[in-house]
Structure formats: structure tokens, C-alpha cells
Amino acid sequence: MKTCIPIISYKNWLGHLNLRYRILYILLCCLDLKVFAQEQVVLPRLSGEIIFDGQPNETAWKGIEPLPLVTIIPEFGKEPSEKTEILLGYDDDYLYLAGRLYTDDPSTILATSKKRDLFSGNNDWFGLIIDSFNDKENGLGFFTTPEGIRLDLTVFNDAQGDLPLNPSWNTFWDVKSIRNGQGWFSEMRIPFSSLRFQEKNGEVVMGIITWRFMAKHNEIAIYPAIPYNWGPWSGWKPSQAQEVVFKDLRAKTPVYLAPYILGGFEQTNDLDETNSNYLRDDDLVAEAGLDFKYGLTNNLTLDVTVNTDFAQVEADDQQINLTRFSLFFPEKRLFFQERSSTFDFNLGGPNQLFYSRRIGIYEEELVRIYGGVRLVGRAGPWDIGFLNMQTEAIDKLPS
């Protein structure tokens, strides 16, 4: 698309420039805007079978060119101090990311834990951030270490703020890593059914950022070449991601159903009215419910929960509060995780207009959740979010 800015609208401003600069400005405005825009990259399809073993040495990888990496820290624009080859490709079902992460001295490779979602600078890291809707604001992160742990998280608000990440989000994907005398190697396999995206004219455009962190050098090698202009979150910003094009990619609409059954038996013995005998009372307790997730379209996801029980949710970290202010605990319940930033209306830091942790609790007492429905996604330039939940009446809190 070519465009020219109307000169009349800028007449007063242009009058302060001499004739030479006025002509130069007009010529720049009338050039094809694609010259100034980031060029899209067509992502290659894998031409053969991938043996998912952490070693990217199959024939299918031989036709894939490594991505051009530069350092973002400690100094921007340099060649990585260790040889690094990052490969990206896809087939009908998966997005594949492979890393040949060579190290001159393999004994210096750092991996201090096997805990999922542990985010620490004491490990070597490798992975990518996907802006699947290409909205320049939200992203999905997939990272691993030499031990092959999985770290998946969401990025929101274009990585602005104190902690613009949500590591409580989890999805379905796989990774395998190995070490040998040359360094460490890794393969990731992300199902397209775990991603939401918008298709247009048989093409899907996503934003991609991938990087390798070498703890011993405190160095990050990144693609694309994102400068350190935004501080520590520079390498996380979806607005700076490289746009990649997927050809003939078809959406998957999986159905996830997670039913539960809880049972218990309680026996109590209470004194009767004469206080001379005990009355025995046997009580059998049973509960059942389910969580349901369905991809209505390639860009809309429906979550339904019935007689909800969140007993399987990871416990909060214990905190000691010596102030008069309430503590802020992040939302960890899976039902609320996907594109949760749509509902936050963040006002900076932990300040937000809507706080989902209030659902299901009142005055430190649990409140039964009868059920709920949640719809999230994107249509064109618009984020979509709908949430409705029904809880039990308790004390002064109506249902």
C-alpha cells in the first residue's frame, strides 16, 4: 500500500523548514510504507518425520536455516559468545523449535532444578515467545533448561509493568533436552490445538521471539534483533516480535473434559439431652462436577465449569503480613488463566479493577461455586472476554 500525507494539513509546520527538507519530507511520505515496516518471514514446512528425542539431527531439519541471532545483553548486536543454532519449522499438527546450543566447556552448563515453571537466572534457558494473534500486546512463552523442565507462561500489556508475566498459565506441549560433550540440545513440540490464531486468505501471521540465555556469561542471544531499550523486559515484548507467515495452516478445535468425584465418610458422637448417652451420626458425603474446554473457532475458546472444585490447584506461597494492607495472591485456577489480562483492567502493578480471586471466598470463608462459563478470544482488532459465575448465598452475600 502506498500513501501520501496531505501537505495542506501540515502547511504551517512545513513552513518552518527550508525547501530542501520540505522536498525530502514529501518524498519520504509518498514512499511505499512497506520499506519502513518489518518484513514478514514465511516459515518453512518440515519435509519429513521428526523423531522427538531432543536431538535435531533428522533429515527434515537439514532444509531449515538457523535463525540469525545477536546478543541483547551484555552488549547489543554482537555475535553470541557460544555457537548457537535455533531452528523453527512446522507441520500440520505442531510448531517445532529446535536448539543446538553448543558450549565450549559443557561443565559450565547450569541447571539447578527440575521444578516446572521455576523461573530463575541460575539456569541456562532456551525457548520462544509466540504472539499467536499478532496483536502486538499478548504472547505465550515456552522455555526449557538443560534438564528439560517446562516453563510456560503468558505475556500481557506488551511486557510493561513490574511483572508482566503469568507463569500460572499452563497448556499442552512437550520438550526434550539432552547433554553431551558439545553442549546441550533441545526440541520443543507445541500443538496448534494449544494456540489460538486468526486465519486470513489461507495464511496465519504470528509474532515470534526466540532466545538463549547463557548463565555463565550472563548473555542472551536473541532473534529478532531487539535492542535493550526497555530494560529487562525488552526480549519479552510482543510488539517487537518478528512476524512469520504460516501457509495452509488449519485450526484445531480440541475438546478437554475433566470430571471429578469426591467422597467421604464422617462419623460423629454427640451427647443427648440428658448428657448420659452418646448419639451416633453417620454421614456419607459425595460430590461430582466437571470442567469443560472447547475451541469454538480458531480464535475463540469456551470454558464451562459445573459444581466447581479447585482442590487440585497449586497452593499459594506462604507470606507474612506485617502491614494493614491485604496481601495480593495471583490467580492460579486454570479456569481463569487463558487470556486473563482481558479481564484485569490493570492500573499498574497489582492494582486492577477486577480480581478473580474474590470469586469463591467471602470474609475468609469458602463459598460454593455452582458453575460458570467463560468465553475469550479475538475478532479482528478486538479482544473478546465474557465471564459469568454463580455462587451460593452465604451470610450477607447473595447468590
C-alpha positions as CSV (number, residue, x, y, z in Angstrom):
1,M,0.0,0.0,0.0
2,K,1.3,3.4,-0.9
3,T,0.2,6.6,0.8
4,C,0.9,10.3,0.8
5,I,0.2,12.5,3.8
6,P,-1.9,15.6,2.8
7,I,0.5,18.5,2.7
8,I,-2.2,21.1,3.4
9,S,-2.7,19.6,6.9
10,Y,1.0,20.2,7.7
11,K,1.3,23.5,5.9
12,N,2.1,25.6,9.0
13,W,4.6,23.1,10.3
14,L,6.4,22.7,7.0
15,G,6.7,26.4,6.6
16,H,9.4,26.3,9.3
17,L,11.6,24.0,7.2
18,N,13.7,25.1,4.2
19,L,12.8,24.0,0.7
20,R,15.4,21.1,0.7
21,Y,13.9,19.4,3.8
22,R,10.4,20.0,2.6
23,I,11.0,18.1,-0.6
24,L,12.8,15.3,1.3
25,Y,9.9,15.0,3.8
26,I,7.3,14.9,1.0
27,L,9.2,12.2,-0.8
28,L,9.5,10.1,2.3
29,C,5.8,10.3,3.0
30,C,5.0,9.1,-0.5
31,L,7.3,6.1,-0.4
32,D,5.9,2.6,-0.1
33,L,5.2,2.1,3.6
34,K,6.5,-1.5,3.4
35,V,10.0,-0.1,3.2
36,F,9.7,1.0,6.8
37,A,7.6,-1.9,8.1
38,Q,9.1,-5.1,9.3
39,E,9.4,-7.7,6.5
40,Q,7.4,-10.8,7.2
41,V,9.2,-14.2,7.0
42,V,7.5,-17.2,5.5
43,L,8.1,-20.1,7.9
44,P,9.3,-23.3,6.2
45,R,7.3,-26.5,6.5
46,L,9.1,-29.6,7.7
47,S,9.6,-32.1,4.8
48,G,10.0,-35.3,6.8
49,E,9.4,-37.1,10.1
50,I,10.7,-35.7,13.3
51,I,11.9,-38.2,15.9
52,F,11.1,-36.4,19.1
53,D,14.2,-37.2,21.2
54,G,15.9,-33.8,21.9
55,Q,18.4,-34.3,19.0
56,P,17.6,-32.1,16.0
57,N,19.6,-34.2,13.5
58,E,16.8,-35.7,11.3
59,T,16.8,-35.1,7.6
60,A,13.7,-32.8,8.0
61,W,15.9,-30.3,9.9
62,K,18.6,-30.1,7.2
63,G,16.4,-27.9,5.0
64,I,15.8,-25.4,7.8
65,E,18.2,-22.4,8.0
66,P,19.2,-21.4,11.6
67,L,17.8,-18.1,12.7
68,P,20.3,-15.1,12.7
69,L,21.0,-14.3,16.4
70,V,22.6,-11.3,18.0
71,T,23.2,-10.6,21.7
72,I,20.8,-8.3,23.5
73,I,22.9,-8.3,26.8
74,P,25.6,-7.7,27.9
75,E,26.1,-5.7,24.7
76,F,23.6,-5.4,21.9
77,G,24.3,-6.5,18.3
78,K,27.3,-8.8,18.9
79,E,27.7,-12.4,17.8
80,P,26.9,-14.9,20.5
81,S,29.9,-16.0,22.5
82,E,28.9,-19.7,22.1
83,K,27.9,-21.2,18.8
84,T,24.1,-21.3,18.8
85,E,21.7,-22.7,16.1
86,I,18.0,-22.2,16.6
87,L,15.7,-23.9,14.0
88,L,11.9,-23.2,13.6
89,G,9.5,-25.2,11.5
90,Y,6.0,-26.7,11.4
91,D,3.8,-29.4,10.0
92,D,0.0,-29.8,10.1
93,D,-0.2,-30.5,13.8
94,Y,2.8,-29.0,15.6
95,L,5.1,-26.0,15.7
96,Y,8.6,-27.2,16.3
97,L,11.5,-25.3,17.8
98,A,15.0,-26.9,18.0
99,G,18.2,-25.7,19.6
100,R,21.8,-26.8,19.0
101,L,23.2,-25.0,22.0
102,Y,27.0,-25.6,21.8
103,T,29.2,-24.9,24.7
104,D,33.0,-24.8,24.8
105,D,33.1,-26.2,28.3
106,P,29.9,-28.4,29.0
107,S,30.8,-28.4,32.7
108,T,29.7,-24.8,32.9
109,I,26.1,-25.5,31.8
110,L,23.8,-24.6,34.7
111,A,20.6,-26.4,35.6
112,T,19.8,-26.2,39.3
113,S,16.2,-27.5,39.5
114,K,13.7,-29.8,37.9
115,K,10.6,-27.9,39.1
116,R,8.1,-26.9,36.5
117,D,7.6,-23.2,35.9
118,L,10.6,-22.3,38.0
119,F,11.9,-19.0,36.6
120,S,15.5,-18.4,37.8
121,G,18.6,-16.7,36.5
122,N,20.7,-19.5,37.9
123,N,19.8,-21.8,34.9
124,D,20.6,-21.8,31.2
125,W,17.4,-21.2,29.2
126,F,16.1,-21.7,25.7
127,G,12.7,-21.1,24.2
128,L,10.4,-18.7,22.4
129,I,7.5,-16.3,22.8
130,I,4.6,-16.5,20.4
131,D,2.2,-13.7,19.7
132,S,-0.3,-16.0,18.2
133,F,-2.9,-13.3,17.3
134,N,-0.2,-10.9,16.2
135,D,-1.9,-8.2,18.3
136,K,1.5,-6.7,19.4
137,E,0.4,-6.9,23.0
138,N,0.0,-10.5,24.3
139,G,2.2,-13.5,24.0
140,L,2.7,-17.1,25.1
141,G,6.1,-18.2,26.4
142,F,7.6,-21.7,26.1
143,F,11.0,-22.3,27.7
144,T,13.2,-25.1,28.9
145,T,16.6,-25.8,30.6
146,P,19.3,-28.5,30.1
147,E,17.2,-30.7,32.4
148,G,14.2,-30.4,30.1
149,I,11.8,-28.7,32.5
150,R,8.8,-26.9,31.2
151,L,8.2,-23.2,31.8
152,D,5.0,-21.9,30.1
153,L,3.6,-18.5,30.8
154,T,1.7,-15.6,29.3
155,V,3.0,-12.2,28.5
156,F,0.5,-9.3,28.7
157,N,0.4,-5.5,28.3
158,D,3.4,-5.7,25.9
159,A,5.7,-6.7,28.8
160,Q,5.2,-3.4,30.6
161,G,5.0,-3.1,34.3
162,D,6.7,-4.7,37.3
163,L,5.9,-8.3,36.4
164,P,4.0,-8.5,33.1
165,L,4.1,-12.4,33.1
166,N,1.7,-15.0,34.3
167,P,3.6,-18.3,35.0
168,S,0.4,-19.9,36.4
169,W,-0.9,-20.5,32.9
170,N,-0.3,-24.0,31.6
171,T,-1.1,-25.8,28.3
172,F,-0.3,-29.0,26.5
173,W,3.2,-29.2,24.9
174,D,6.3,-31.3,25.0
175,V,10.0,-30.7,25.3
176,K,13.1,-33.0,25.4
177,S,16.7,-31.9,26.2
178,I,20.0,-33.8,26.2
179,R,23.6,-33.0,27.1
180,N,26.8,-34.3,25.6
181,G,30.4,-33.2,25.1
182,Q,29.4,-30.5,22.7
183,G,26.8,-28.7,24.8
184,W,23.1,-29.2,25.2
185,F,20.4,-29.8,22.6
186,S,16.6,-29.4,22.8
187,E,13.4,-30.0,20.8
188,M,10.0,-28.4,21.5
189,R,6.7,-29.6,20.1
190,I,3.8,-27.2,20.5
191,P,0.4,-28.4,19.2
192,F,-1.5,-25.9,17.2
193,S,-4.5,-27.0,19.2
194,S,-2.9,-25.3,22.2
195,L,-2.7,-22.0,20.3
196,R,-5.4,-19.6,19.2
197,F,-4.9,-17.6,16.0
198,Q,-6.7,-15.8,13.1
199,E,-6.6,-17.1,9.6
200,K,-6.9,-14.8,6.6
201,N,-6.8,-15.9,2.9
202,G,-5.3,-19.2,3.8
203,E,-2.5,-17.6,5.9
204,V,-1.8,-17.2,9.6
205,V,0.6,-14.4,10.8
206,M,2.1,-14.7,14.2
207,G,4.9,-12.9,16.0
208,I,7.9,-14.9,17.2
209,I,10.8,-14.1,19.6
210,T,13.3,-16.7,20.5
211,W,16.4,-16.6,22.6
212,R,19.0,-18.5,24.5
213,F,20.3,-17.4,27.9
214,M,23.8,-18.5,29.0
215,A,24.1,-18.1,32.7
216,K,27.9,-18.3,32.9
217,H,28.2,-15.3,30.6
218,N,25.0,-13.5,31.7
219,E,24.3,-13.3,28.0
220,I,21.2,-13.5,25.9
221,A,21.3,-14.3,22.2
222,I,18.0,-13.3,20.6
223,Y,16.0,-13.3,17.3
224,P,14.9,-10.8,16.0
225,A,17.5,-8.1,16.9
226,I,15.6,-6.4,19.7
227,P,17.6,-3.6,21.5
228,Y,17.7,-3.3,25.2
229,N,15.7,0.0,25.1
230,W,13.0,-1.3,27.5
231,G,15.2,-2.8,30.2
232,P,14.9,-6.4,31.4
233,W,11.6,-6.9,29.6
234,S,13.0,-5.9,26.2
235,G,13.2,-9.5,25.0
236,W,9.6,-10.3,26.0
237,K,7.8,-7.5,24.1
238,P,5.3,-8.9,21.5
239,S,5.3,-5.5,19.8
240,Q,9.0,-6.2,18.8
241,A,8.4,-9.8,17.6
242,Q,9.3,-11.0,14.1
243,E,6.1,-11.6,12.0
244,V,6.2,-15.1,10.5
245,V,3.7,-16.5,8.0
246,F,2.2,-20.0,8.1
247,K,0.8,-21.3,4.8
248,D,-2.2,-23.5,4.7
249,L,-2.5,-23.8,8.4
250,R,-5.8,-25.2,9.6
251,A,-7.2,-24.6,13.1
252,K,-7.7,-27.5,15.6
253,T,-10.8,-27.5,17.8
254,P,-10.0,-29.9,20.7
255,V,-12.3,-30.8,23.5
256,Y,-11.0,-31.1,27.0
257,L,-13.2,-32.7,29.7
258,A,-12.0,-33.1,33.3
259,P,-14.6,-34.7,35.6
260,Y,-14.1,-35.2,39.2
261,I,-15.7,-37.3,42.0
262,L,-15.1,-36.7,45.7
263,G,-16.3,-39.0,48.5
264,G,-16.0,-39.1,52.2
265,F,-17.4,-40.7,55.4
266,E,-17.9,-38.8,58.6
267,Q,-18.9,-40.2,62.0
268,T,-19.9,-38.0,64.9
269,N,-20.9,-38.8,68.5
270,D,-22.8,-36.2,70.4
271,L,-24.3,-36.2,73.9
272,D,-28.1,-36.5,74.1
273,E,-30.3,-34.1,76.0
274,T,-29.7,-35.9,79.3
275,N,-26.0,-35.9,78.8
276,S,-25.9,-39.5,79.7
277,N,-25.7,-41.2,76.3
278,Y,-23.9,-40.6,73.0
279,L,-25.9,-40.4,69.8
280,R,-24.1,-41.6,66.8
281,D,-24.5,-40.0,63.4
282,D,-23.0,-41.4,60.2
283,D,-22.7,-39.0,57.3
284,L,-21.7,-40.0,53.8
285,V,-20.5,-37.1,51.6
286,A,-20.3,-37.2,47.8
287,E,-19.5,-34.5,45.3
288,A,-19.2,-34.6,41.5
289,G,-18.5,-32.0,38.8
290,L,-16.6,-31.2,35.7
291,D,-14.5,-28.7,33.8
292,F,-15.0,-28.4,30.0
293,K,-12.9,-26.5,27.5
294,Y,-13.7,-26.3,23.8
295,G,-12.3,-24.3,20.9
296,L,-15.4,-22.9,19.3
297,T,-13.3,-21.5,16.4
298,N,-9.6,-21.0,15.8
299,N,-9.8,-17.7,17.8
300,L,-12.5,-18.3,20.4
301,T,-12.3,-20.6,23.4
302,L,-15.2,-21.6,25.7
303,D,-14.7,-22.8,29.3
304,V,-17.5,-24.3,31.3
305,T,-17.4,-25.4,34.9
306,V,-20.1,-27.2,36.9
307,N,-20.1,-27.6,40.7
308,T,-16.6,-26.4,40.6
309,D,-13.9,-27.8,42.9
310,F,-10.4,-26.2,42.8
311,A,-8.7,-28.7,45.2
312,Q,-6.1,-29.6,42.5
313,V,-4.8,-26.0,42.3
314,E,-1.3,-25.3,43.4
315,A,-1.1,-23.9,46.9
316,D,-0.1,-20.3,47.4
317,D,3.3,-19.4,48.8
318,Q,3.1,-18.5,52.5
319,Q,3.5,-14.8,53.2
320,I,3.8,-12.9,56.5
321,N,1.9,-9.6,56.5
322,L,3.1,-7.0,59.0
323,T,1.1,-4.2,57.4
324,R,-2.5,-3.1,57.5
325,F,-2.9,-3.8,53.8
326,S,-4.2,-7.0,52.3
327,L,-1.8,-9.4,50.6
328,F,-2.0,-9.9,46.8
329,F,-2.1,-13.5,45.7
330,P,-2.0,-14.4,42.0
331,E,-4.8,-16.3,40.4
332,K,-3.7,-20.0,39.9
333,R,-7.0,-21.6,39.0
334,L,-6.9,-23.0,35.4
335,F,-10.4,-21.9,34.6
336,F,-9.4,-18.2,34.8
337,Q,-6.0,-18.4,33.1
338,E,-6.4,-18.2,29.3
339,R,-6.0,-14.5,28.2
340,S,-6.7,-13.5,31.8
341,S,-5.3,-10.0,31.1
342,T,-8.5,-9.3,29.1
343,F,-10.4,-9.0,32.4
344,D,-7.7,-7.3,34.5
345,F,-8.1,-3.7,33.6
346,N,-4.7,-3.2,35.1
347,L,-4.0,0.2,36.8
348,G,-0.3,-0.5,37.3
349,G,1.5,-3.1,39.5
350,P,-1.0,-5.4,41.3
351,N,-3.8,-2.7,41.1
352,Q,-6.6,-3.9,38.9
353,L,-10.4,-3.3,38.7
354,F,-11.3,-7.0,38.6
355,Y,-9.7,-9.6,40.8
356,S,-10.9,-13.1,40.1
357,R,-9.5,-14.5,43.4
358,R,-12.6,-12.9,45.1
359,I,-14.8,-15.4,43.4
360,G,-15.4,-18.4,45.8
361,I,-14.4,-16.7,49.0
362,Y,-16.1,-14.3,51.4
363,E,-14.7,-13.0,54.7
364,E,-12.1,-15.8,54.6
365,E,-14.8,-18.4,54.2
366,L,-15.2,-20.7,51.2
367,V,-18.2,-20.1,49.0
368,R,-19.6,-22.9,46.9
369,I,-19.4,-22.2,43.2
370,Y,-22.4,-23.8,41.4
371,G,-20.8,-23.2,38.0
372,G,-19.7,-20.7,35.4
373,V,-19.0,-20.0,31.7
374,R,-16.1,-18.1,30.2
375,L,-15.5,-17.1,26.6
376,V,-12.2,-15.5,25.4
377,G,-10.6,-14.8,22.1
378,R,-10.1,-12.2,19.5
379,A,-12.1,-11.0,16.4
380,G,-10.2,-8.8,14.1
381,P,-8.6,-6.0,16.2
382,W,-10.9,-6.6,19.2
383,D,-10.3,-8.6,22.3
384,I,-13.3,-10.6,23.4
385,G,-14.0,-11.6,27.0
386,F,-17.2,-12.9,28.7
387,L,-17.4,-14.3,32.2
388,N,-20.4,-15.4,34.3
389,M,-20.3,-17.4,37.5
390,Q,-22.9,-18.4,40.0
391,T,-22.1,-18.8,43.7
392,E,-24.0,-20.0,46.8
393,A,-25.6,-17.4,49.1
394,I,-23.7,-17.1,52.4
395,D,-24.4,-14.7,55.3
396,K,-25.0,-11.3,53.8
397,L,-23.6,-12.2,50.4
398,P,-26.5,-13.1,48.0
399,S,-26.2,-15.8,45.4
